[in-house]
Amino acid sequence: MARIVLLIAAIIEFVFRGLPGFFGSEPIANLFGLEYIEAALVYVHPLGALMLVFGVMFFIASKDPLKHRFIVDMGILRYALTIVSYFITIAIVGSLVVFWWIHLAVDVILLVLLVVSRPKAAAPAAPAAA
């Protein structure tokens, strides 16, 4: 199950978050119904690059989740901290637009799926008999 969850996370991070963020522009903002703030691009483009990296990392980890358990753990941390950040934003701003509620829901689902499917460490090998 971890392989499938990581592959889904890779697609979401790369296609739906990384590419739009990395190539963020007024037409992209309009496509998603977001306010375009040119001064925010200095934050949006590097975050898009980071999401592209997460997408690649999740794709690599999907090939062998046990071997790449650290990436799974970083994904869990990524989604947990992002969820916390949404609640901090809600506390400061008072609300979120529908676009961000969708992202919050996706992050909660991915967090739960990663935690549930997290590969367990392999049992240590028994010592050889002398």
Buried (B, 14 or more C-beta within 10 A) or exposed (E): EBBEBBBBBBEBBBEBBBBBBBEBBEEBBEEEEBEEEEEBBEEBBEBBEBBBEBBBBBBBBBEEBEEBBEBBEBBBEBBBEBBEEBEEBBEEEEEBEEEBEEBBEBBBBBBEBBBEBBBEEEEEEEEEEE
